[in-house]
């Protein structure tokens, strides 16, 4: 609980109004929050749904669960939430273990919290000198340092291109191999900035894409998402709603492809691929919006970190008789 005591402010959740609008909010409604963080979305849902509503909240980061527990206690909602330390790739097993086998809502907020970025010891930020860590679950052994200091130049370049969409992946990978070993985030970021060629001033820091790629690789983020989405669909009761908030094109592409592949738009969607046979008995989804939902100008002005958030939502249709 030390992290909570040292941090009196909590992460500001994004797209809260838009999320509540797209969730099935009613008396005694249930929610599975796959990535609870500081519990901002969960609290908003429970307040809107009222007495009798309940939530199962997962997070792979134990410090996040400690913060969520403290925040829920501070607003008197701790008795309505079951907190579980788990990857959301195991959401179906965890949900059934705790009596949430058929729920009204599943929410995935795929971003990481402001306090995770700002905590130097977590190693997520290239703006501060921290360890090359980047683990969401600090119980795992694999860190960003393992990738940076041990991957071959070709493997690094492939990773930076695949997970960071970095156009200068090979140049950066070669520079990393030449200058390693690296022990901290600032030295790595400076090496990337000195290496990366830019024709004009850029909005993003030169190390942004590389750090994104390393974080995704360390935490297996895309693999987790691909495993969790079909489980979320299976956990929804007929009429239940699925909301997913993504923060970069790679994860948004996974979400978009899944929703279209399992929805009424599948046949006419150019991105769709045939639905797996295993999903044949799963009720299809109905997209709640034709286009992705983005933050308002007012929200971006108040919270600049919300600018890249993208919300997609769908409703589970009843199985045909």
N, C-alpha and C positions, 0 to 999 in steps of 0.2 A: 504493500500500500504506500510505500515511500513516494512513488511517482505522483500519486494523487495528492499527497500532502504538500508536495513541492510545487504543484501546479494548480492554482485556484481557478483557472479558467479552463473551460472545456472546448473541445473541437466544435466548430460551427457546422452543422450538417447542411448539405446543399439540397436545393430543389424540394424543400419540405412541403410547401403548399402543393406543388405539382405531384409529389409522391402520394400525399393523402388523397388528392383528387382521383388518383388512379388505383388506389387500394380499395378493397371492399370493406368499408368502415361502417359497422353496424353494432347493435347491442350484442355482447358476448362473442364478438369476432375474435379470431385467432390469427396470429402472425408468427412466421419464422423469419427472424432477421439473421441472415447467414453471416454477416460481417458487422457485428453490433458496434464496434468502436467505442465511442463515448455515450452510446445509447440515445443520441438525439432523435433519430427517426422513430425508434421504439417508443420513446416517451411521448412524442407527438401523436403516434397512432393510439396508444392507450388512453390518452386524454380525450381524443376525438371519439373513440369507440365507447368510452365510459365504463362503469362498473361491470364486472363479469367478463371483460375482455382479458386475453392472456397472450403471452409471447414466449417463444423459445428463442434465445439469443446465443449465437455461436461467435467465437473469435479464436483464431489460432495464436493470438498475442495475449499472454497471461496478464501483462500490464494493462492492456485494453479492458480486459474483464474486470480487473480491480477498479479501474476508473469508472466503468459502467456501473458496477455495484455501488460505488460511492455516490454516483449521480442519481441512481434510482432511489437509494435510501434518502437522499436529500429532498426528493419530491414525493416520497411516500408511496412509490410504486413497486418496491422491491418484491412484494408478495405476489405480484402478477407476472413476474418474469422468471423463467428458468434459465440460468446462465451456464453455458457449457464451454469448456476449453477444447476446441476441435477445429480441424480444417473443414471448410464447407464442402469439400469434395466428398465427405462422409455424411452429408446432411440427412439423407434418408434413414440411415441406420440410427443416427443420433436421435432424430425426430421420433421414430417409432419406439425407441427405448424410453422416451419421456412422455409418451401419450399424445404426440402431435402427428399422427399418421395421415390424417386428412384435415387440412387447414383452409382457412379462408384466404390467406395471403402468404406469399413468399417474397421477401425483399433481399436484393443483393446490392450493396453500395460498395463498388469495387475500388474506390479510392483509399488511400491511406491517410491517417489523421494528421492534422497540423502538428500536434505534439510529437508524433513520431518523426516528422521531418525536422522539427526544431530541437529535438533531443540529440545532442552531439554524439553521445555514446552509441546511438543506433546506426550511424553511418549512412543515412539516406541522402544527406544534403552535400552538394558540392560547394556550397558557400561557406562551410565551416570545416575546421580540421578535426575530423573524427576517424574512428577505425573503419577499415573496409569490411563492414559487416553486412548490413541490409537485410538481416533475417527478420521476418515477421514473427516466427516462432523461435524464440531464443534457445529452445531445447534442442533444435537441430544443430548439427556440426558444420554443415556446408555453408560457407560465407562467400562474399564477393572477393575476398582476398584469394581464395582457392582458385577462382576463375582467372583473375587478373594475373596472378603469379605463376600459374601452371598450365594454362591452355596454350596450345600452339598458336602461331600467328593466324593460320588459316581457320582454326576453330573459333578464335576470337572474332575474326572478321565475319564469319558466318553468323555468329551470335549477335553481333552488333547490327548487322543488316536485317536479320530475321526479327529480332525483338525490339530494336530501336529504330528501324527503317533509316539507318544512318547511311547516307550516300557516300561518305568517305570512310567507310568501315575498314577497308584494307589499310589505308594510310594510318588511321588511328591504331589499329591492331599492331602494325609494324613498330610504331613509336612506343607502344606499351611494352612490347617484347624487348626492345632495345634498352629501355630505361628501368626495367624492373630489377629487383623487387620493389613493390609499393606497399606501404604500411598505413597510409592515411588518405582520406578522400581529397583533401586540398591539393596534395602533390599530384595525384592522378588527374584531377580537374585541370590543373595548370599545364600538365603535359599535353592533355587533349587540346586545350585552348591554343597552345603554342604550335600544335601540329595541324589543326584543322584550318583549311583555307576558306576564307570568306571574302566575297567580292564587295559586299556592302554590309553596313551594320545590321545585325540580326536581332529579332525580338527575343529569341531563345539563347541562353548561355550555350557556348560551344559543347559543353559536356552533358547537356540535357539528355540527348538521345542515348548516349553511352550509359549513363547512370540508369536510365529507364530499362535498357536492355539487361544490365547486370541485375537489377532488382527483380525483373520478371523471371530471369533464369534462376536466381537464388531461391525464390519462393515458388517456382513452378506455377506461376499465376494463370497462364493460359490453359494449362493442363487441368488445374483445379476448376476453372470455369467450365471447361468442356465436360467434365465429369459431373458437375453440380447441376447444370441446366436441366438435363433429362430427369434427374431426381426431384428437382423442384416441380416440374410438370406432374410427375407421378404423385407428389404429396398434396397437390391442390385438390380440394373437393370440387365437384361440378359447380361452375360459377365463380370459382376462386380466381384471384388475380395474382399475376407475377409482375414485379417491377424490378428492373435492373438499371443501375446508374453506372455508366462507364466513363472513363476519363482519358482514354486515348484510342486511336483508330483500331489498334489490333484487337483489344477486348470488345470494342463496340462492333467490330466486324463479326466476331464469334457470336455475339448476342443476336445481331441482326440476322445472320444466316440461320441460327437455330430457330428463331421465332418464325421466320418465313418458311422454313422447311417443315414446321409442324403446325402451320396455320392454314386458314382458308385461302391465303394468297400464294400457296406453294406452287400451284400450276403455272402461274403467270409471272413468277419472280425470277429474274435472270440470274440471281445469285444462288438459287436453290439447288440442292442436290437431292437425290432420292432419299426418302425417309428410311431409316434402318428398319429391318423386319421386326426387331425387338420392340419397336415403338408402335407396332400396328394396333395393339390393344389399348394404347393410351389415348384418351380423348384429345381431340385437336384443340388448338388455341385460336382465339379470335383477337386479332390485333386491335388495340384500343386507339391507336393513332397511325395514320399513314406515314407521318414523318416523325423524326426524333424530336423529343421535347428538350429545350435548352433553357438555361437560366435567363431571367429577365435582366434588362439593363440595370435596374435598381439593385438586384442581388449581386451582380458582378461588381458594381460600384462599391457596395458595402463589403463584399468578400471576393477579392480578386482571384483567390484560389478556386472559385466555383466556375470560372470562365470556360473550362474545358469539359464540364459535366454534360453528359448526354443520357437522357432517360428514355427507355423503351418499356412498354407495358402491354400485357395481353391478358385475356380472360380465358379460363378453361371451359370449353363448351361441353354440355352433357353428351355422353356416349349415345349414338343412335341406337334405337331399339331394334 
